């Protein structure tokens, strides 16, 4: 299991870096924003979804902002909080990166398993996630709709 949870992210990171000049974590952040309503999330919520500390997220957001892929803006509901908003360039970058990312995930994971094995894997990781994240704080709310 340790080999899998270290090797798979490394392989995904290498593909994204090679093909899209993004790290896996940067892609994940952009992806969460691309799926969020209005392409905007409060930084604290984005950190939860990305399973990252606010300081790690802030460093990545600063890099992505300098590349024009997102911008920070005050939260309209709470001026003390900050939101990350995906720019048009960021949306295009994540859409373009998704093609290669989906292909490598399919090659390394989906195609390696039978449909029955995929169902078993899904059931197993849901049980593990329920222990790691019992209140599902890392689950995007838009998946529930």
Secondary structure, DSSP 8 states (H G I E B T S, - for coil): -HHHHHHHHHHHHHHHHHHHS--HHHHHHHHHHHHSGGGEEEHHHHHHHTT--HHHHHHHHHHHHHTTSEEEEEETTEEEEEEEEE-HHHHHHHHHHHHHHHHHHHHHTGGGS-HHHHHHHHHHHHHHHHHHSTT-TTS-GGG--
